[in-house]
Amino acid sequence: MLPWVVPSILLAIGLIAAFDLPNPLVGNAVLLGRYWLLPIGYAVIILPLTVRFMRAAFLGIDPAYEEAARAMGASGFYRFRRVILPLVAPTATLVAGMTFNDLMAEYPLSAFLYNVHNKPLPIAIVDGSVSADPEQAAISLVYVTLIMAFSLVVILLAERLALGRAPETSKI
């Protein structure tokens, strides 16, 4: 849960310091200035949020569903695929969308870790918004609109997946 406490700028500086020399964790490679340092930084930033929400989704499942499938003779993989996974699919979809949107707004980490071979979208949006060229400003607005459209699609998809999955309540 450290990325929730430490600002992303400090995490970026920590990643730079950790991977600016040959590191045995990555096969004695130097990752500073390479493509893979930015995805590693994004994973460090977004992992606590993803784990927290998915853990809550798995803990919120009624154990009676799995017990019923086990009583009918379903194997462990079948129970997961046919009982558990459909129950957590709306949460997983929303978490994926939230992580995507969080990463599209993660400017500080992106500014420290990107290089010429992987210019992330937050950097492109900021570059376009401060440019004097009207075409660059328009492209920046298109990027923002696409992010908002993606957010809407994720929300609608998760809502669609959740239809019929809510526990039934007694009508007295």
Residue frames as a rotation matrix with the C-alpha (Angstrom) as fourth column:
MET 1
0.562 0.827 0.000 0.00
0.827 -0.562 0.000 0.00
0.000 0.000 -1.000 0.00
LEU 2
-0.194 -0.769 -0.609 3.06
0.680 -0.553 0.482 2.25
-0.707 -0.320 0.630 -0.14
PRO 3
-0.756 -0.128 0.642 2.07
0.607 -0.504 0.614 3.96
0.245 0.854 0.458 -3.44
TRP 4
0.361 0.914 0.187 -0.99
0.698 -0.397 0.596 5.39
0.619 -0.084 -0.781 -1.68
VAL 5
0.704 -0.138 -0.696 1.21
0.586 -0.442 0.680 7.07
-0.401 -0.887 -0.230 0.93
VAL 6
-0.294 -0.918 -0.265 4.26
0.428 -0.374 0.823 8.09
-0.855 0.129 0.503 -1.10
PRO 7
0.444 0.438 -0.782 3.76
-0.452 -0.644 -0.617 10.66
-0.773 0.628 -0.088 -3.89
SER 8
0.881 -0.022 0.472 4.31
0.363 0.671 -0.646 9.32
-0.303 0.741 0.600 -7.38
ILE 9
0.726 -0.683 0.082 7.23
-0.470 -0.578 -0.667 11.69
0.503 0.445 -0.741 -7.92
LEU 10
0.106 -0.699 0.707 9.13
-0.947 0.144 0.285 10.00
-0.302 -0.700 -0.647 -5.08
LEU 11
0.515 0.115 0.849 8.30
0.001 0.991 -0.134 6.58
-0.857 0.070 0.510 -6.48
ALA 12
0.977 -0.177 0.121 9.61
0.119 -0.024 -0.993 7.68
0.179 0.984 -0.003 -9.87
ILE 13
0.387 -0.883 0.266 12.85
-0.839 -0.457 -0.295 8.92
0.382 -0.109 -0.918 -8.31
GLY 14
0.159 -0.275 0.948 13.13
-0.674 0.672 0.307 5.64
-0.721 -0.688 -0.078 -6.40
LEU 15
0.802 0.164 0.574 12.69
0.256 0.774 -0.579 3.65
-0.540 0.611 0.579 -9.61
ILE 16
0.830 -0.557 0.023 15.30
-0.268 -0.435 -0.860 5.80
0.488 0.708 -0.511 -11.34
ALA 17
0.141 -0.808 0.573 17.74
-0.990 -0.129 0.061 5.22
0.024 -0.575 -0.818 -8.48
ALA 18
0.306 0.033 0.951 17.00
-0.413 0.905 0.101 1.49
-0.858 -0.424 0.291 -8.38
PHE 19
0.632 0.064 0.772 17.39
0.520 0.704 -0.484 0.82
-0.574 0.708 0.412 -12.09
ASP 20
0.875 -0.360 -0.324 20.13
-0.479 -0.741 -0.470 3.24
-0.071 0.567 -0.821 -13.18
LEU 21
-0.286 -0.954 0.091 22.82
-0.934 0.298 0.195 0.61
-0.213 -0.029 -0.977 -12.62
PRO 22
-0.394 0.138 -0.909 22.89
-0.405 0.862 0.306 -3.06
0.825 0.489 -0.284 -13.62
ASN 23
-0.154 0.496 0.855 20.37
-0.979 0.039 -0.199 -4.80
-0.132 -0.868 0.480 -11.40
PRO 24
-0.968 -0.251 0.030 20.26
-0.246 0.963 0.109 -8.57
-0.056 0.098 -0.994 -10.79
LEU 25
-0.328 0.921 0.210 16.44
-0.024 0.214 -0.977 -8.42
-0.944 -0.325 -0.049 -10.49
VAL 26
0.716 0.588 -0.377 16.19
-0.344 -0.173 -0.923 -7.69
-0.607 0.790 0.078 -14.21
GLY 27
0.793 -0.425 0.437 19.08
0.586 0.728 -0.356 -9.79
-0.166 0.538 0.826 -15.48
ASN 28
-0.086 -0.880 -0.467 21.81
0.660 -0.401 0.635 -7.23
-0.746 -0.253 0.615 -14.80
ALA 29
-0.139 0.125 0.982 20.22
0.890 -0.420 0.180 -4.78
0.435 0.899 -0.053 -17.24
VAL 30
-0.862 -0.054 -0.504 20.00
0.265 -0.895 -0.358 -1.01
-0.432 -0.442 0.786 -16.87
LEU 31
-0.138 0.915 0.378 16.37
0.984 0.171 -0.054 0.03
-0.114 0.364 -0.924 -17.30
LEU 32
0.125 0.155 -0.980 16.85
0.262 -0.958 -0.118 3.78
-0.957 -0.242 -0.161 -17.05
GLY 33
-0.342 -0.178 -0.923 16.10
-0.701 -0.606 0.377 5.26
-0.626 0.775 0.082 -20.45
ARG 34
-0.999 0.033 -0.035 14.53
0.004 0.790 0.614 2.03
0.048 0.613 -0.789 -21.69
TYR 35
-0.425 0.903 -0.062 10.96
-0.335 -0.093 0.938 1.15
0.841 0.419 0.341 -22.53
TRP 36
-0.055 0.490 -0.870 10.22
0.472 0.781 0.410 -1.10
0.880 -0.388 -0.274 -19.53
LEU 37
-0.887 -0.313 -0.340 10.78
0.436 -0.323 -0.840 1.37
0.153 -0.893 0.422 -16.71
LEU 38
-0.718 0.675 0.170 7.52
-0.663 -0.738 0.125 3.24
0.209 -0.023 0.978 -17.36
PRO 39
0.134 0.809 -0.572 5.30
-0.359 0.577 0.733 0.10
0.924 0.108 0.368 -17.34
ILE 40
-0.333 -0.303 -0.893 7.02
0.690 0.567 -0.450 -1.04
0.643 -0.766 0.020 -14.14
GLY 41
-0.999 -0.038 0.013 6.26
0.022 -0.786 -0.618 2.35
0.033 -0.617 0.786 -12.58
TYR 42
-0.349 0.937 -0.029 2.64
-0.764 -0.267 0.588 2.16
0.543 0.227 0.808 -13.72
ALA 43
0.094 0.361 -0.928 2.32
0.166 0.913 0.372 -1.32
0.982 -0.189 0.026 -12.20
VAL 44
-0.703 -0.405 -0.585 3.74
0.634 0.016 -0.773 -0.12
0.323 -0.914 0.245 -8.89
ILE 45
-0.911 0.372 0.178 1.32
-0.404 -0.892 -0.202 2.82
0.083 -0.256 0.963 -8.83
ILE 46
-0.181 0.958 -0.221 -1.83
-0.853 -0.041 0.521 0.90
0.490 0.283 0.824 -9.73
LEU 47
-0.520 -0.088 -0.849 -1.26
0.049 0.990 -0.132 -2.44
0.852 -0.110 -0.511 -7.96
PRO 48
-0.979 0.155 -0.133 -2.59
0.143 0.050 -0.989 -1.41
-0.146 -0.987 -0.071 -4.51
LEU 49
-0.437 0.867 -0.241 -5.84
-0.822 -0.493 -0.285 -0.05
-0.365 0.074 0.928 -5.95
THR 50
-0.105 0.371 -0.923 -6.41
-0.740 0.591 0.322 -3.15
0.665 0.716 0.212 -8.05
VAL 51
-0.716 -0.222 -0.661 -5.61
0.186 0.853 -0.487 -5.57
0.673 -0.472 -0.570 -5.24
ARG 52
-0.935 0.351 0.042 -7.79
-0.165 -0.329 -0.930 -3.71
-0.313 -0.877 0.365 -2.78
PHE 53
-0.204 0.920 -0.335 -10.90
-0.953 -0.265 -0.149 -3.66
-0.225 0.289 0.930 -4.99
MET 54
-0.067 0.170 -0.983 -10.52
-0.581 0.794 0.177 -7.20
0.811 0.583 0.045 -6.31
ARG 55
-0.907 -0.258 -0.334 -9.95
0.123 0.595 -0.794 -8.55
0.404 -0.761 -0.508 -2.80
ALA 56
-0.694 0.715 0.081 -13.15
-0.481 -0.377 -0.792 -6.85
-0.535 -0.589 0.606 -1.68
ALA 57
-0.007 0.710 -0.705 -15.01
-0.978 0.142 0.153 -8.36
0.209 0.690 0.693 -4.65
PHE 58
-0.347 -0.177 -0.921 -13.78
-0.190 0.975 -0.115 -11.87
0.918 0.135 -0.372 -3.85
LEU 59
-0.987 -0.029 -0.160 -14.55
0.150 0.223 -0.963 -11.51
0.064 -0.974 -0.215 -0.13
GLY 60
-0.571 0.818 -0.068 -18.05
-0.727 -0.542 -0.421 -10.23
-0.381 -0.191 0.905 -0.94
ILE 61
-0.318 0.446 -0.836 -19.07
-0.610 0.579 0.541 -13.47
0.726 0.682 0.088 -2.64
ASP 62
0.396 0.566 0.723 -21.41
-0.912 0.337 0.235 -15.64
-0.111 -0.752 0.649 -0.63
PRO 63
-0.651 -0.739 0.171 -19.61
-0.721 0.673 0.164 -18.94
-0.236 -0.017 -0.972 0.14
ALA 64
0.003 0.734 0.679 -22.89
-0.222 0.662 -0.716 -20.79
-0.975 -0.149 0.165 -0.38
TYR 65
0.694 0.219 -0.686 -22.48
-0.691 -0.063 -0.720 -20.45
-0.201 0.974 0.108 -4.17
GLU 66
-0.195 -0.867 -0.458 -19.17
-0.884 0.358 -0.302 -22.27
0.426 0.345 -0.836 -4.16
GLU 67
-0.681 -0.003 0.732 -20.42
-0.507 0.723 -0.469 -24.86
-0.528 -0.691 -0.494 -1.65
ALA 68
0.417 0.897 0.147 -23.43
-0.415 0.331 -0.847 -25.58
-0.809 0.292 0.510 -3.86
ALA 69
0.565 -0.283 -0.775 -21.18
-0.784 0.110 -0.611 -26.05
0.259 0.953 -0.160 -6.91
ARG 70
-0.588 -0.801 0.111 -18.86
-0.785 0.532 -0.318 -28.30
0.196 -0.274 -0.942 -4.88
ALA 71
-0.338 0.540 0.770 -21.84
-0.449 0.627 -0.637 -30.34
-0.827 -0.561 0.030 -3.67
MET 72
0.745 0.638 -0.193 -22.87
-0.441 0.256 -0.860 -30.89
-0.500 0.726 0.472 -7.31
GLY 73
0.568 -0.582 0.582 -19.40
0.539 0.797 0.272 -32.26
-0.622 0.159 0.767 -8.07
ALA 74
0.948 -0.236 0.213 -17.84
0.033 -0.595 -0.803 -29.30
0.316 0.769 -0.556 -9.89
SER 75
0.221 -0.949 -0.225 -14.04
0.939 0.270 -0.214 -29.20
0.263 -0.164 0.951 -10.00
GLY 76
0.041 -0.288 -0.957 -12.09
0.669 -0.703 0.240 -26.26
-0.742 -0.650 0.164 -8.58
PHE 77
-0.906 -0.416 -0.078 -11.34
0.208 -0.598 0.774 -24.71
-0.368 0.685 0.628 -11.97
TYR 78
-0.513 0.795 0.325 -14.95
0.612 0.073 0.787 -25.17
0.602 0.603 -0.524 -13.12
ARG 79
0.314 0.609 -0.729 -16.26
0.942 -0.298 0.157 -23.54
-0.122 -0.735 -0.667 -9.93
PHE 80
-0.343 -0.516 -0.785 -13.95
0.399 -0.837 0.375 -20.59
-0.850 -0.185 0.493 -10.47
ARG 81
-0.981 -0.135 0.136 -14.82
0.173 -0.319 0.932 -20.25
-0.083 0.938 0.336 -14.16
ARG 82
-0.498 0.858 0.131 -18.59
0.426 0.111 0.898 -20.73
0.756 0.502 -0.421 -13.91
VAL 83
0.435 0.682 -0.588 -19.44
0.848 -0.091 0.521 -19.41
0.302 -0.725 -0.619 -10.43
ILE 84
0.171 -0.439 -0.882 -16.81
0.717 -0.559 0.417 -17.02
-0.676 -0.704 0.219 -9.06
LEU 85
-0.766 -0.617 0.178 -15.61
0.555 -0.496 0.668 -15.32
-0.324 0.611 0.723 -12.24
PRO 86
-0.300 0.703 0.645 -19.07
0.630 -0.361 0.687 -14.19
0.716 0.612 -0.335 -13.43
LEU 87
0.620 0.556 -0.554 -19.72
0.777 -0.338 0.531 -12.70
0.108 -0.759 -0.642 -9.99
VAL 88
0.184 -0.633 -0.752 -16.53
0.470 -0.616 0.633 -10.62
-0.864 -0.470 0.184 -9.98
ALA 89
-0.235 -0.288 0.928 -16.58
0.972 -0.049 0.231 -9.73
-0.021 0.956 0.291 -13.72
PRO 90
0.680 0.485 0.550 -18.37
0.527 -0.845 0.094 -6.36
0.510 0.226 -0.830 -13.22
THR 91
0.871 -0.415 -0.262 -15.89
0.020 -0.504 0.863 -5.37
-0.491 -0.757 -0.431 -10.52
ALA 92
-0.025 -0.925 0.378 -12.93
0.638 0.276 0.718 -6.50
-0.769 0.259 0.584 -12.62
THR 93
0.086 0.123 0.989 -14.22
0.945 -0.324 -0.042 -4.48
0.315 0.938 -0.144 -15.57
LEU 94
0.919 0.298 0.258 -14.67
0.203 -0.919 0.337 -1.37
0.338 -0.258 -0.905 -13.48
VAL 95
0.620 -0.765 -0.173 -11.26
0.143 -0.106 0.984 -1.81
-0.771 -0.635 0.044 -11.84
ALA 96
-0.134 -0.661 0.738 -9.64
0.918 0.199 0.344 -2.15
-0.374 0.724 0.580 -15.28
GLY 97
0.359 0.350 0.866 -11.36
0.713 -0.701 -0.012 1.03
0.603 0.621 -0.501 -16.40
MET 98
0.998 0.003 -0.069 -10.41
0.051 -0.701 0.712 2.88
-0.046 -0.713 -0.699 -13.23
THR 99
0.293 -0.956 0.019 -6.79
0.451 0.156 0.879 1.83
-0.843 -0.249 0.477 -13.54
PHE 100
-0.098 -0.283 0.954 -6.71
0.990 -0.127 0.064 2.94
0.103 0.951 0.293 -17.16
ASN 101
0.657 0.424 0.624 -8.19
0.399 -0.897 0.189 6.32
0.640 0.124 -0.758 -16.25
ASP 102
0.890 -0.388 -0.239 -5.84
0.108 -0.331 0.938 6.72
-0.443 -0.860 -0.253 -13.29
LEU 103
0.012 -0.950 0.313 -2.85
0.712 0.228 0.664 6.00
-0.702 0.215 0.679 -15.48
MET 104
0.093 0.069 0.993 -4.02
0.899 -0.436 -0.054 8.46
0.429 0.898 -0.102 -18.13
ALA 105
0.844 0.225 0.488 -3.96
0.020 -0.921 0.389 11.16
0.537 -0.318 -0.782 -15.46
GLU 106
0.747 -0.615 -0.252 -0.64
0.486 0.246 0.839 10.07
-0.454 -0.749 0.482 -13.94
TYR 107
0.889 -0.366 0.275 1.47
-0.011 -0.616 -0.787 12.92
0.458 0.697 -0.552 -15.23
PRO 108
0.577 -0.732 0.362 4.24
-0.801 -0.419 0.428 13.15
-0.162 -0.537 -0.828 -12.58
LEU 109
0.261 -0.467 0.845 5.35
-0.066 0.864 0.499 9.53
-0.963 -0.186 0.195 -12.89
SER 110
0.718 0.075 0.692 5.09
0.646 0.297 -0.703 9.69
-0.258 0.952 0.165 -16.67
ALA 111
0.926 -0.355 0.127 7.13
-0.271 -0.861 -0.431 12.88
0.262 0.365 -0.893 -16.84
PHE 112
0.338 -0.840 0.423 10.00
-0.805 -0.025 0.593 11.30
-0.487 -0.541 -0.685 -14.93
LEU 113
-0.080 -0.386 0.919 10.09
-0.137 0.917 0.373 7.87
-0.987 -0.096 -0.126 -16.56
TYR 114
0.847 0.417 0.330 9.18
0.226 0.280 -0.933 8.29
-0.482 0.865 0.143 -20.22
ASN 115
-0.334 -0.934 -0.126 11.73
0.145 -0.183 0.972 8.39
-0.931 0.307 0.196 -23.01
VAL 116
-0.460 0.122 -0.879 11.69
-0.769 -0.549 0.326 9.09
-0.443 0.827 0.347 -26.73
HIS 117
-0.917 0.059 -0.394 10.57
-0.200 0.788 0.583 5.55
0.344 0.613 -0.711 -27.53
ASN 118
-0.335 0.860 -0.385 7.44
0.841 0.458 0.290 5.58
0.426 -0.227 -0.876 -25.36
LYS 119
-0.936 0.113 0.334 5.72
-0.193 -0.957 -0.216 8.93
0.296 -0.267 0.917 -25.01
PRO 120
-0.669 0.714 -0.207 2.69
0.717 0.547 -0.432 8.31
-0.196 -0.437 -0.878 -22.76
LEU 121
-0.028 0.807 0.590 -0.68
0.813 -0.324 0.483 9.93
0.581 0.494 -0.647 -23.29
PRO 122
0.670 0.286 -0.685 -0.48
0.669 -0.633 0.389 12.34
-0.322 -0.719 -0.616 -20.29
ILE 123
-0.311 -0.850 -0.425 2.71
0.395 -0.522 0.756 13.81
-0.865 0.067 0.498 -21.74
ALA 124
-0.732 0.081 0.677 1.14
0.668 -0.113 0.735 14.11
0.136 0.990 0.028 -25.21
ILE 125
0.369 0.928 0.048 -1.92
0.873 -0.364 0.324 15.85
0.319 -0.077 -0.945 -23.74
VAL 126
0.512 -0.240 -0.825 0.18
0.471 -0.724 0.503 18.37
-0.718 -0.646 -0.258 -21.82
ASP 127
-0.621 -0.780 0.077 2.46
0.458 -0.281 0.843 18.97
-0.637 0.559 0.532 -24.82
GLY 128
-0.464 0.521 0.716 -0.57
0.794 -0.115 0.597 19.64
0.393 0.846 -0.360 -27.00
SER 129
0.566 0.775 -0.282 -2.25
0.816 -0.481 0.320 21.91
0.113 -0.411 -0.905 -24.50
VAL 130
0.384 -0.489 -0.783 0.80
0.292 -0.740 0.606 24.18
-0.876 -0.462 -0.142 -24.07
SER 131
-0.482 -0.568 0.667 1.60
0.790 0.048 0.612 24.24
-0.380 0.822 0.425 -27.80
ALA 132
-0.478 0.264 -0.837 0.98
-0.290 -0.948 -0.134 27.39
-0.829 0.179 0.530 -29.83
ASP 133
-0.941 0.115 -0.319 -0.11
-0.277 0.280 0.919 25.22
0.195 0.953 -0.231 -32.75
PRO 134
-0.186 0.951 0.246 -3.94
-0.964 -0.129 -0.231 24.97
-0.189 -0.280 0.941 -32.90
GLU 135
0.263 0.255 -0.930 -3.70
-0.567 0.821 0.065 21.48
0.781 0.510 0.361 -34.42
GLN 136
-0.660 -0.577 -0.481 -1.77
0.079 0.584 -0.808 20.21
0.747 -0.571 -0.340 -31.39
ALA 137
-0.813 0.442 0.379 -4.36
-0.541 -0.333 -0.772 21.72
-0.214 -0.833 0.510 -29.04
ALA 138
0.166 0.911 -0.379 -7.13
-0.973 0.212 0.085 20.04
0.158 0.354 0.922 -31.05
ILE 139
-0.032 -0.254 -0.967 -5.33
-0.201 0.949 -0.242 16.67
0.979 0.187 -0.081 -30.88
SER 140
-0.948 -0.311 0.061 -5.00
-0.095 0.094 -0.991 17.13
0.303 -0.946 -0.119 -27.13
LEU 141
-0.385 0.889 0.246 -8.77
-0.869 -0.261 -0.420 17.68
-0.310 -0.376 0.874 -26.88
VAL 142
0.284 0.445 -0.849 -9.38
-0.725 0.680 0.113 14.58
0.628 0.583 0.516 -28.98
TYR 143
-0.577 -0.564 -0.591 -7.23
-0.001 0.724 -0.690 12.54
0.817 -0.397 -0.418 -26.57
VAL 144
-0.915 0.263 0.305 -9.24
-0.362 -0.202 -0.910 13.81
-0.177 -0.943 0.280 -23.61
THR 145
0.012 0.972 -0.233 -12.51
-0.997 -0.006 -0.073 13.05
-0.073 0.234 0.970 -25.41
LEU 146
0.060 -0.051 -0.997 -11.33
-0.429 0.900 -0.072 9.52
0.901 0.432 0.032 -26.18
ILE 147
-0.903 -0.390 -0.182 -10.46
0.015 0.394 -0.919 8.95
0.430 -0.832 -0.349 -22.54
MET 148
-0.603 0.755 0.257 -13.93
-0.677 -0.314 -0.666 10.14
-0.422 -0.575 0.701 -21.50
ALA 149
0.220 0.680 -0.699 -15.56
-0.917 0.388 0.089 7.90
0.332 0.622 0.710 -24.14
PHE 150
-0.383 -0.432 -0.817 -13.56
-0.128 0.900 -0.416 4.93
0.915 -0.054 -0.400 -22.88
SER 151
-0.973 0.051 0.226 -14.70
-0.228 -0.022 -0.974 5.69
-0.045 -0.998 0.033 -19.33
LEU 152
-0.149 0.988 -0.049 -18.32
-0.946 -0.156 -0.284 5.69
-0.288 0.004 0.958 -20.47
VAL 153
0.169 0.169 -0.971 -17.90
-0.649 0.760 0.019 2.39
0.741 0.627 0.238 -22.33
VAL 154
-0.753 -0.506 -0.421 -16.32
-0.012 0.650 -0.760 0.76
0.658 -0.566 -0.496 -19.26
ILE 155
-0.804 0.505 0.315 -19.12
-0.474 -0.222 -0.852 1.95
-0.361 -0.834 0.417 -16.99
LEU 156
0.142 0.906 -0.399 -21.82
-0.988 0.103 -0.117 0.78
-0.065 0.411 0.909 -19.40
LEU 157
-0.076 -0.252 -0.965 -20.10
-0.431 0.881 -0.196 -2.58
0.899 0.401 -0.176 -19.90
ALA 158
-0.951 -0.295 -0.097 -19.80
-0.031 0.400 -0.916 -3.16
0.309 -0.868 -0.389 -16.17
GLU 159
-0.477 0.857 0.194 -23.43
-0.737 -0.270 -0.619 -2.20
-0.479 -0.438 0.761 -15.69
ARG 160
0.238 0.540 -0.808 -24.42
-0.896 0.443 0.032 -4.60
0.375 0.716 0.589 -18.45
LEU 161
-0.447 -0.488 -0.749 -22.37
-0.158 0.868 -0.471 -7.41
0.880 -0.092 -0.465 -16.87
ALA 162
-0.981 0.021 0.194 -23.98
-0.193 0.018 -0.981 -6.73
-0.024 -1.000 -0.013 -13.50
LEU 163
-0.188 0.978 -0.094 -27.55
-0.958 -0.162 0.235 -7.12
0.215 0.134 0.967 -14.77
GLY 164
0.628 0.571 -0.529 -29.12
-0.435 0.821 0.370 -10.15
0.645 -0.002 0.764 -13.15
ARG 165
-0.155 -0.785 -0.600 -26.16
0.271 0.550 -0.790 -10.71
0.950 -0.285 0.127 -10.83
ALA 166
-0.509 -0.003 0.861 -27.49
-0.692 -0.594 -0.411 -8.87
0.512 -0.805 0.300 -7.82
PRO 167
-0.968 0.180 -0.174 -28.73
0.246 0.815 -0.525 -11.05
0.047 -0.551 -0.833 -4.97
GLU 168
-0.279 0.948 0.156 -32.45
0.224 -0.094 0.970 -11.47
0.934 0.306 -0.187 -4.91
THR 169
-0.938 0.073 0.338 -34.35
-0.340 -0.385 -0.858 -9.84
0.067 -0.920 0.386 -2.06
SER 170
-0.652 0.752 -0.098 -37.51
0.757 0.640 -0.132 -11.19
-0.036 -0.160 -0.986 -0.57
LYS 171
-0.753 0.497 0.431 -40.65
-0.233 -0.814 0.532 -9.24
0.615 0.300 0.729 -1.44
ILE 172
-0.704 0.486 -0.518 -42.79
0.710 0.470 -0.524 -9.27
-0.011 -0.737 -0.676 1.65
